[in-house]
Amino acid sequence: MDINDLRSIVTVVSLLTFLGIVWWAYGVKSNKQRFEEAANLPFSDPDEERGELGLAARNEQRKTS
């Protein structure tokens, strides 16, 4: 086995790893909702989420006292 055989093996393993990641990201339907939520995180409003959790009112009370 020379260096070219090793390079070929590493190339094939890298391609299979890449295809596995692509399949995991796009092929598994259960991940779709989770990935969509993660993609929209930069656009979410933290104050709105705190309001849903009841945290905004507590923070406003702390600011006034």
Biopython code that builds the backbone (N, CA, C, O; Angstrom):
import numpy as np
from Bio.PDB.StructureBuilder import StructureBuilder

atoms = [
    (1, "MET", "N", (0.858, -1.173, 0.000)),
    (1, "MET", "CA", (0.000, 0.000, 0.000)),
    (1, "MET", "C", (0.905, 1.237, 0.000)),
    (1, "MET", "O", (1.751, 1.412, 0.876)),
    (2, "ASP", "N", (0.702, 2.069, -0.990)),
    (2, "ASP", "CA", (1.491, 3.293, -1.048)),
    (2, "ASP", "C", (0.601, 4.493, -0.690)),
    (2, "ASP", "O", (-0.570, 4.332, -0.348)),
    (3, "ILE", "N", (1.169, 5.671, -0.773)),
    (3, "ILE", "CA", (0.474, 6.888, -0.354)),
    (3, "ILE", "C", (-0.757, 7.167, -1.208)),
    (3, "ILE", "O", (-1.728, 7.735, -0.710)),
    (4, "ASN", "N", (-0.739, 6.781, -2.482)),
    (4, "ASN", "CA", (-1.882, 7.024, -3.358)),
    (4, "ASN", "C", (-3.084, 6.175, -2.971)),
    (4, "ASN", "O", (-4.221, 6.628, -3.101)),
    (5, "ASP", "N", (-2.858, 4.959, -2.499)),
    (5, "ASP", "CA", (-3.952, 4.125, -2.006)),
    (5, "ASP", "C", (-4.585, 4.759, -0.776)),
    (5, "ASP", "O", (-5.809, 4.790, -0.642)),
    (6, "LEU", "N", (-3.745, 5.263, 0.119)),
    (6, "LEU", "CA", (-4.242, 5.916, 1.318)),
    (6, "LEU", "C", (-5.048, 7.167, 0.968)),
    (6, "LEU", "O", (-6.092, 7.422, 1.569)),
    (7, "ARG", "N", (-4.574, 7.935, 0.011)),
    (7, "ARG", "CA", (-5.302, 9.130, -0.420)),
    (7, "ARG", "C", (-6.659, 8.764, -1.016)),
    (7, "ARG", "O", (-7.655, 9.447, -0.778)),
    (8, "SER", "N", (-6.689, 7.693, -1.786)),
    (8, "SER", "CA", (-7.953, 7.245, -2.382)),
    (8, "SER", "C", (-8.938, 6.820, -1.300)),
    (8, "SER", "O", (-10.123, 7.146, -1.377)),
    (9, "ILE", "N", (-8.467, 6.108, -0.315)),
    (9, "ILE", "CA", (-9.333, 5.654, 0.777)),
    (9, "ILE", "C", (-9.877, 6.857, 1.553)),
    (9, "ILE", "O", (-11.065, 6.899, 1.873)),
    (10, "VAL", "N", (-9.035, 7.816, 1.851)),
    (10, "VAL", "CA", (-9.467, 9.006, 2.576)),
    (10, "VAL", "C", (-10.490, 9.791, 1.755)),
    (10, "VAL", "O", (-11.446, 10.329, 2.313)),
    (11, "THR", "N", (-10.299, 9.860, 0.449)),
    (11, "THR", "CA", (-11.242, 10.559, -0.417)),
    (11, "THR", "C", (-12.604, 9.871, -0.407)),
    (11, "THR", "O", (-13.631, 10.544, -0.312)),
    (12, "VAL", "N", (-12.628, 8.567, -0.500)),
    (12, "VAL", "CA", (-13.887, 7.818, -0.506)),
    (12, "VAL", "C", (-14.590, 7.952, 0.846)),
    (12, "VAL", "O", (-15.804, 8.147, 0.897)),
    (13, "VAL", "N", (-13.840, 7.849, 1.926)),
    (13, "VAL", "CA", (-14.437, 7.992, 3.265)),
    (13, "VAL", "C", (-14.994, 9.405, 3.450)),
    (13, "VAL", "O", (-16.064, 9.575, 4.034)),
    (14, "SER", "N", (-14.284, 10.410, 2.961)),
    (14, "SER", "CA", (-14.763, 11.790, 3.069)),
    (14, "SER", "C", (-16.039, 11.990, 2.267)),
    (14, "SER", "O", (-16.958, 12.664, 2.731)),
    (15, "LEU", "N", (-16.111, 11.421, 1.079)),
    (15, "LEU", "CA", (-17.312, 11.538, 0.261)),
    (15, "LEU", "C", (-18.494, 10.856, 0.943)),
    (15, "LEU", "O", (-19.594, 11.409, 0.966)),
    (16, "LEU", "N", (-18.285, 9.680, 1.491)),
    (16, "LEU", "CA", (-19.359, 8.974, 2.187)),
    (16, "LEU", "C", (-19.822, 9.745, 3.422)),
    (16, "LEU", "O", (-21.015, 9.781, 3.723)),
    (17, "THR", "N", (-18.888, 10.357, 4.129)),
    (17, "THR", "CA", (-19.250, 11.174, 5.290)),
    (17, "THR", "C", (-20.078, 12.373, 4.860)),
    (17, "THR", "O", (-21.084, 12.692, 5.493)),
    (18, "PHE", "N", (-19.668, 13.033, 3.798)),
    (18, "PHE", "CA", (-20.417, 14.178, 3.288)),
    (18, "PHE", "C", (-21.824, 13.761, 2.866)),
    (18, "PHE", "O", (-22.794, 14.436, 3.209)),
    (19, "LEU", "N", (-21.944, 12.672, 2.135)),
    (19, "LEU", "CA", (-23.268, 12.205, 1.713)),
    (19, "LEU", "C", (-24.130, 11.808, 2.910)),
    (19, "LEU", "O", (-25.344, 12.008, 2.894)),
    (20, "GLY", "N", (-23.514, 11.254, 3.937)),
    (20, "GLY", "CA", (-24.264, 10.917, 5.146)),
    (20, "GLY", "C", (-24.795, 12.155, 5.852)),
    (20, "GLY", "O", (-25.923, 12.148, 6.344)),
    (21, "ILE", "N", (-24.003, 13.212, 5.908)),
    (21, "ILE", "CA", (-24.451, 14.455, 6.531)),
    (21, "ILE", "C", (-25.575, 15.082, 5.717)),
    (21, "ILE", "O", (-26.549, 15.577, 6.285)),
    (22, "VAL", "N", (-25.449, 15.066, 4.395)),
    (22, "VAL", "CA", (-26.510, 15.609, 3.532)),
    (22, "VAL", "C", (-27.794, 14.815, 3.717)),
    (22, "VAL", "O", (-28.872, 15.400, 3.819)),
    (23, "TRP", "N", (-27.695, 13.494, 3.760)),
    (23, "TRP", "CA", (-28.880, 12.665, 3.975)),
    (23, "TRP", "C", (-29.509, 12.966, 5.339)),
    (23, "TRP", "O", (-30.731, 13.066, 5.449)),
    (24, "TRP", "N", (-28.684, 13.110, 6.371)),
    (24, "TRP", "CA", (-29.193, 13.391, 7.712)),
    (24, "TRP", "C", (-29.901, 14.737, 7.753)),
    (24, "TRP", "O", (-30.940, 14.871, 8.399)),
    (25, "ALA", "N", (-29.353, 15.729, 7.072)),
    (25, "ALA", "CA", (-29.923, 17.070, 7.122)),
    (25, "ALA", "C", (-31.191, 17.188, 6.282)),
    (25, "ALA", "O", (-32.145, 17.848, 6.695)),
    (26, "TYR", "N", (-31.212, 16.570, 5.135)),
    (26, "TYR", "CA", (-32.334, 16.749, 4.211)),
    (26, "TYR", "C", (-33.229, 15.529, 4.089)),
    (26, "TYR", "O", (-34.384, 15.664, 3.686)),
    (27, "GLY", "N", (-32.749, 14.374, 4.415)),
    (27, "GLY", "CA", (-33.512, 13.158, 4.184)),
    (27, "GLY", "C", (-34.373, 12.719, 5.343)),
    (27, "GLY", "O", (-35.409, 12.089, 5.130)),
    (28, "VAL", "N", (-33.982, 13.029, 6.557)),
    (28, "VAL", "CA", (-34.722, 12.584, 7.732)),
    (28, "VAL", "C", (-35.814, 13.604, 8.015)),
    (28, "VAL", "O", (-35.524, 14.750, 8.358)),
    (29, "LYS", "N", (-37.064, 13.192, 7.871)),
    (29, "LYS", "CA", (-38.194, 14.116, 8.005)),
    (29, "LYS", "C", (-38.366, 14.631, 9.433)),
    (29, "LYS", "O", (-38.873, 15.736, 9.625)),
    (30, "SER", "N", (-37.961, 13.863, 10.427)),
    (30, "SER", "CA", (-38.147, 14.294, 11.812)),
    (30, "SER", "C", (-37.264, 15.482, 12.162)),
    (30, "SER", "O", (-37.559, 16.197, 13.120)),
    (31, "ASN", "N", (-36.192, 15.714, 11.417)),
    (31, "ASN", "CA", (-35.303, 16.840, 11.689)),
    (31, "ASN", "C", (-35.791, 18.141, 11.073)),
    (31, "ASN", "O", (-35.298, 19.208, 11.439)),
    (32, "LYS", "N", (-36.744, 18.086, 10.151)),
    (32, "LYS", "CA", (-37.155, 19.267, 9.404)),
    (32, "LYS", "C", (-37.667, 20.362, 10.330)),
    (32, "LYS", "O", (-37.237, 21.509, 10.210)),
    (33, "GLN", "N", (-38.563, 20.044, 11.239)),
    (33, "GLN", "CA", (-39.128, 21.042, 12.151)),
    (33, "GLN", "C", (-38.039, 21.652, 13.040)),
    (33, "GLN", "O", (-38.024, 22.862, 13.262)),
    (34, "ARG", "N", (-37.150, 20.829, 13.535)),
    (34, "ARG", "CA", (-36.083, 21.313, 14.408)),
    (34, "ARG", "C", (-35.147, 22.254, 13.664)),
    (34, "ARG", "O", (-34.742, 23.282, 14.207)),
    (35, "PHE", "N", (-34.799, 21.910, 12.419)),
    (35, "PHE", "CA", (-33.917, 22.762, 11.627)),
    (35, "PHE", "C", (-34.597, 24.070, 11.249)),
    (35, "PHE", "O", (-33.944, 25.113, 11.214)),
    (36, "GLU", "N", (-35.910, 24.034, 10.961)),
    (36, "GLU", "CA", (-36.624, 25.269, 10.632)),
    (36, "GLU", "C", (-36.667, 26.205, 11.841)),
    (36, "GLU", "O", (-36.496, 27.415, 11.692)),
    (37, "GLU", "N", (-36.892, 25.659, 13.023)),
    (37, "GLU", "CA", (-36.885, 26.486, 14.235)),
    (37, "GLU", "C", (-35.499, 27.086, 14.466)),
    (37, "GLU", "O", (-35.388, 28.259, 14.823)),
    (38, "ALA", "N", (-34.463, 26.311, 14.271)),
    (38, "ALA", "CA", (-33.100, 26.819, 14.458)),
    (38, "ALA", "C", (-32.767, 27.895, 13.424)),
    (38, "ALA", "O", (-32.055, 28.851, 13.729)),
    (39, "ALA", "N", (-33.277, 27.739, 12.213)),
    (39, "ALA", "CA", (-33.003, 28.726, 11.165)),
    (39, "ALA", "C", (-33.684, 30.059, 11.459)),
    (39, "ALA", "O", (-33.195, 31.107, 11.040)),
    (40, "ASN", "N", (-34.805, 30.031, 12.173)),
    (40, "ASN", "CA", (-35.543, 31.259, 12.461)),
    (40, "ASN", "C", (-35.149, 31.906, 13.787)),
    (40, "ASN", "O", (-35.690, 32.955, 14.135)),
    (41, "LEU", "N", (-34.239, 31.319, 14.521)),
    (41, "LEU", "CA", (-33.822, 31.892, 15.809)),
    (41, "LEU", "C", (-33.292, 33.319, 15.704)),
    (41, "LEU", "O", (-33.617, 34.131, 16.571)),
    (42, "PRO", "N", (-32.497, 33.673, 14.698)),
    (42, "PRO", "CA", (-32.002, 35.059, 14.641)),
    (42, "PRO", "C", (-33.118, 36.091, 14.447)),
    (42, "PRO", "O", (-32.929, 37.270, 14.746)),
    (43, "PHE", "N", (-34.270, 35.655, 13.952)),
    (43, "PHE", "CA", (-35.365, 36.572, 13.680)),
    (43, "PHE", "C", (-36.386, 36.626, 14.811)),
    (43, "PHE", "O", (-37.333, 37.409, 14.743)),
    (44, "SER", "N", (-36.214, 35.821, 15.840)),
    (44, "SER", "CA", (-37.185, 35.797, 16.928)),
    (44, "SER", "C", (-36.982, 36.997, 17.847)),
    (44, "SER", "O", (-35.876, 37.524, 17.976)),
    (45, "ASP", "N", (-38.057, 37.409, 18.472)),
    (45, "ASP", "CA", (-38.036, 38.555, 19.370)),
    (45, "ASP", "C", (-37.924, 38.045, 20.806)),
    (45, "ASP", "O", (-38.854, 37.400, 21.291)),
    (46, "PRO", "N", (-36.824, 38.310, 21.497)),
    (46, "PRO", "CA", (-36.652, 37.769, 22.852)),
    (46, "PRO", "C", (-37.693, 38.310, 23.832)),
    (46, "PRO", "O", (-38.107, 37.590, 24.740)),
    (47, "ASP", "N", (-38.127, 39.570, 23.667)),
    (47, "ASP", "CA", (-39.136, 40.102, 24.576)),
    (47, "ASP", "C", (-40.471, 39.396, 24.402)),
    (47, "ASP", "O", (-41.196, 39.182, 25.373)),
    (48, "GLU", "N", (-40.793, 39.038, 23.179)),
    (48, "GLU", "CA", (-42.031, 38.319, 22.921)),
    (48, "GLU", "C", (-42.005, 36.949, 23.581)),
    (48, "GLU", "O", (-42.996, 36.510, 24.164)),
    (49, "GLU", "N", (-40.866, 36.280, 23.485)),
    (49, "GLU", "CA", (-40.748, 34.973, 24.113)),
    (49, "GLU", "C", (-40.812, 35.092, 25.629)),
    (49, "GLU", "O", (-41.395, 34.231, 26.288)),
    (50, "ARG", "N", (-40.227, 36.133, 26.190)),
    (50, "ARG", "CA", (-40.294, 36.321, 27.635)),
    (50, "ARG", "C", (-41.727, 36.584, 28.067)),
    (50, "ARG", "O", (-42.149, 36.138, 29.134)),
    (51, "GLY", "N", (-42.472, 37.304, 27.244)),
    (51, "GLY", "CA", (-43.866, 37.560, 27.558)),
    (51, "GLY", "C", (-44.673, 36.275, 27.608)),
    (51, "GLY", "O", (-45.556, 36.113, 28.450)),
    (52, "GLU", "N", (-44.362, 35.369, 26.705)),
    (52, "GLU", "CA", (-45.052, 34.087, 26.707)),
    (52, "GLU", "C", (-44.719, 33.290, 27.959)),
    (52, "GLU", "O", (-45.548, 32.518, 28.441)),
    (53, "LEU", "N", (-43.534, 33.466, 28.480)),
    (53, "LEU", "CA", (-43.125, 32.729, 29.672)),
    (53, "LEU", "C", (-43.468, 33.468, 30.960)),
    (53, "LEU", "O", (-43.279, 32.926, 32.049)),
    (54, "GLY", "N", (-43.966, 34.688, 30.855)),
    (54, "GLY", "CA", (-44.288, 35.469, 32.035)),
    (54, "GLY", "C", (-43.077, 36.133, 32.654)),
    (54, "GLY", "O", (-43.136, 36.565, 33.805)),
    (55, "LEU", "N", (-41.987, 36.225, 31.926)),
    (55, "LEU", "CA", (-40.765, 36.797, 32.475)),
    (55, "LEU", "C", (-40.680, 38.298, 32.243)),
    (55, "LEU", "O", (-39.985, 38.994, 32.983)),
    (56, "ALA", "N", (-41.361, 38.803, 31.249)),
    (56, "ALA", "CA", (-41.267, 40.229, 30.929)),
    (56, "ALA", "C", (-41.825, 41.075, 32.064)),
    (56, "ALA", "O", (-41.255, 42.115, 32.392)),
    (57, "ALA", "N", (-42.912, 40.655, 32.660)),
    (57, "ALA", "CA", (-43.524, 41.424, 33.743)),
    (57, "ALA", "C", (-42.581, 41.495, 34.944)),
    (57, "ALA", "O", (-42.453, 42.545, 35.573)),
    (58, "ARG", "N", (-41.931, 40.394, 35.257)),
    (58, "ARG", "CA", (-40.995, 40.386, 36.383)),
    (58, "ARG", "C", (-39.811, 41.286, 36.117)),
    (58, "ARG", "O", (-39.346, 41.978, 37.023)),
    (59, "ASN", "N", (-39.315, 41.292, 34.896)),
    (59, "ASN", "CA", (-38.175, 42.164, 34.584)),
    (59, "ASN", "C", (-38.569, 43.630, 34.628)),
    (59, "ASN", "O", (-37.761, 44.462, 35.042)),
    (60, "GLU", "N", (-39.770, 43.971, 34.221)),
    (60, "GLU", "CA", (-40.235, 45.346, 34.288)),
    (60, "GLU", "C", (-40.371, 45.785, 35.748)),
    (60, "GLU", "O", (-40.062, 46.929, 36.084)),
    (61, "GLN", "N", (-40.825, 44.891, 36.602)),
    (61, "GLN", "CA", (-40.954, 45.228, 38.026)),
    (61, "GLN", "C", (-39.576, 45.487, 38.635)),
    (61, "GLN", "O", (-39.426, 46.396, 39.451)),
    (62, "ARG", "N", (-38.598, 44.724, 38.262)),
    (62, "ARG", "CA", (-37.251, 44.913, 38.788)),
    (62, "ARG", "C", (-36.652, 46.230, 38.348)),
    (62, "ARG", "O", (-35.934, 46.876, 39.111)),
    (63, "LYS", "N", (-36.945, 46.639, 37.107)),
    (63, "LYS", "CA", (-36.414, 47.890, 36.589)),
    (63, "LYS", "C", (-36.990, 49.085, 37.316)),
    (63, "LYS", "O", (-36.281, 50.068, 37.535)),
    (64, "THR", "N", (-38.263, 49.029, 37.700)),
    (64, "THR", "CA", (-38.911, 50.163, 38.350)),
    (64, "THR", "C", (-38.573, 50.249, 39.822)),
    (64, "THR", "O", (-38.686, 51.329, 40.401)),
    (65, "SER", "N", (-38.165, 49.161, 40.453)),
    (65, "SER", "CA", (-37.868, 49.230, 41.879)),
    (65, "SER", "C", (-36.441, 49.556, 42.175)),
    (65, "SER", "O", (-36.057, 49.644, 43.341)),
]
sb = StructureBuilder()
sb.init_structure("model")
sb.init_model(0)
sb.init_chain("A")
sb.init_seg("    ")
for serial, (resi, resn, name, xyz) in enumerate(atoms, 1):
    if name == "N":
        sb.init_residue(resn, " ", resi, " ")
    sb.init_atom(name, np.array(xyz, "f"), 0.0, 1.0, " ", f" {name:<3s}", serial, name[0])
structure = sb.get_structure()
